[in-house]
Amino acid sequence: MSEGRRVLVVDDEANIRDLIEVALRFHGFATVTADTGEKALRAAARERPDLVLLDVMLPDLDGFEVCRRLRADGDQVPVIFLTARDTPSDTVTGLTLGGDDYVGKPFSIESLIARVRAVLRRAAPPAPDDARRMPDDVLRVGDVELDEAQWRVRRGGVEVDLSPTEFRLLAYLMRNAGMVLSRKQILAAVWGWDHGSPQVVETYISYLRRKLDPLGPPLIHTRRGVGYALRP
């Protein structure tokens, strides 16, 4: 998983930045570094990293603004936020802006490397020649088709552009079509968390609805106090 993967490390504290860079290289990752938000944006555009480790507290643009600009430019590179401000509201802010994970300082290097690998696994599309994939292994519910190998979604024949997190969420709902899934189940399956803020799930459900509902009748239904179900 690490070989050939390039990680952009963004932190204005040189000792933390250097520690992370050494650890990543030890585990086989290539690295690029930046110490400001503006430099991070330029490095992301120039180097096209596979993942960004992004400190929230930067001297110019904060990490949230860096992530917002990346997503606004159509860059869906996975982002893990690093911050000492490890509060529920900050976590929700980071993830709803398009972040993939959130690590509070201080952290152990071993756990950080594990989180990097987990996010890269979740973000990577399955290999088209995977032996487990059948020729027409496409999820279909109603008029929605989701091809996991090609990372493509259509509704009524119209292409739907989803972020990696939105794609994984829709895939999970479609695999369990008709079932009411709790927010806790969704957090564990899509984000790999045993606990976390249900607001993250609610936000991403609203993102999916905004993209799917204009193309047909509502598909994602809320069971108040329980969770969500996808059904035609």
ABEGO torsion letter per residue (X at the ends): XABGBBBBBBBABAAAAAAAAAAAAAAGBBBBBBABAAAAAAAAAAAGBABBBBBABBABBBAAAAAAAAAAAGBABBBBBBBABBBAAAAAAAAAAGBABBBBOBBBAAAAAAAAAAAAAAABBBBAABAABBAABBBBBEABBBBAAAGBBBBGGBBBBBBAAAAAAAAAAAAABGBBBBAAAAAAAAAGBABEBAAAAAAAAAAAAAAAAAAEBBABBBBBGAEBBBBX
